[in-house]
Amino acid sequence: NAGVTQTPKFRILKIGQSMTLQCAQDMNHNYMYWYRQDPGMGLKLIYYSVGAGITDKGEVPNGYNVSRSTTEDFPLRLELAAPSQTSVYFCASSKPTGTEAFFGQGTRLTVV
Amino acid sequence: AQRVTQPEKLLSVFKGAPVELKCNYSYSGSPELFWYVQYSRQRLQLLLRHISRESIKGFTADLNKGETSFHLKKPFAQEEDSAMYYCALGGNTDKLIFGTGTRLQVFP
């Protein structure tokens, strides 16, 4: 069972570059989430989606964009990378929020 | 606003000692609360949720709406319990918000 798959696992970006973090799930979950994890700060919600074609901002959306063209995929886009975006990014999916969320293995991003 | 507070960044205990990881929340609607755990080099995974009212790996958590708390407890800690623990809050806003996490260290 694949569950939630994130690619890449590691990436180094230069300031001003752009990239897309990929997230795919095969559990037919409607809800998907992107978080960033910084030391001592826990997980901060960046964006979330309750179904294909629907996205909404979380706690820290600035500097990021998302799309949800299919139920399976929820890519996160960084347009102009900044050092403040150095973090570990987690994607998760679930049925409605009262149920268990399943997480990907994370993407460690460094912006230099 | 939907908010989760975990006041302790680090909790260190010896094997066999009781453990309580604190979680307080702020939410105007009907809360759905969870504890997630992240073991070293592993993904976050669900430990338990308040609606299930079950004990997982010896851990329990009771939702106290009066005190807006959902503390995680275990009577006798084990070394394998060492991990990062996150309290999370969901509800009818569709967001799933996490606290800052508490690192539990259990010494032999």
Interface residues (C-beta under 8 A of the other chain):
Chain A: Y31 Y33 Y35 G40 M41 G42 L43 K44 L45 Y48 V50 D56 G58 E59 F90 A92 S94 P96 T97 G98 E100 A101 F103 G104 Q105 G106
Chain B: Q6 K9 E32 F34 Y36 R43 L44 Q45 L46 R49 I51 Y86 A88 G90 G91 D94 K95 L96 I97 F98 G99 T100 G101
